[in-house]
Amino acid sequence: MNHEEIVISSMEGSNGDYERLGENPRHGEPGESVPKSWKRFVKWIALCVLLMILIIILIIWVVPLFTKKVIVPIIKWEMATFSPPSLATVIVASLAIFPVVLLPSTPSMWMAGMTFGYGIGFLLVIAGITVGVSLPYFIGSLFQSRINEYLKKYPKEASILRGAAEGNWIHQFRAVTLIRVSPFPYPIFNYTVVATDIVYSAYFLASLVGVVPDVIIALYSGILIGSIADATQDPESHSIWHIIFRVVGFSLAVAATFVIGLYTKRRLDQLKEGA
């Protein structure tokens, strides 16, 4: 058998049909995906174990030290400087102004949760955000041409914005809500949205809806920080199980936000492809 016959015979199947060169005849069988699925499962387990170890380390050593050296002095200064009405005014004002000057407003949400709890804290935060998402929209409309030039440097983000602007009011509302929930930079979006045809009403209402998960997490964080600060000052007032319960609740909330973020990223990718 010469070389040519060997090549031909190796390309023939058992039934005489020719197989494509380099193709694995067993490709696509269910058994092949098992190792990959198993490796992925092991990776997730290892990641969860690592996160739990890090959380335990934070609870036992890092958080109490940080709380004692940083948080407790801030709380004492706050209580000595501001009355509750004055502090509420400061929180609302900071949440309204910080997005305009591209500063993070999460610490103000922490303060709202730490001082006023969920109910009043949520109302104060939403009141500040109402102004904080509106001012950049109208200020940005004065510099629309410059913003368009800026977006040319970031074609991926620009394609997401263009996809959000297409369609009717409902489509724009859904798209802006997804962008708010996603890791898209919050202060930057407030300005760049004016480079699209998204109407203000859809942008405004979707912004208030989309920031709710972040607001809840931030308020929970503030309440957790306050509880740890109280436990640091008076260990008998808060048991370790009380702190652990709050930390576990916070971790579950963060995990839920992470899952929502993955979903919104997938939807935004679809939005970008449709742009």
Secondary structure, 3 states (H helix, E strand, C coil): CCHHHHHHHHHECCCCCECCCCCCCCCCCHHHHHHHHHHHHHHHHHHHHHHHHHHHHHHHHHHHHHHHHHHHHHHHHHHHHCCHHHHHHHHHHHHHHCCCCCCCCHHHHHHHHHHHHHHHHHHHHHHHHHHHHHHHHHHHHHHHHHHHHHHCCCHHHHHHHHHHHCCCHHHHHHHHHHHHHCCCCHHHHHHHHHHCCCCHHHHHHHHHHHCHHHHHHHHHHHHHHHHHHHHHHCCCCCCHHHHHHHHHHHHHHHHHHHHHHHHHHHHHHHHHHHC
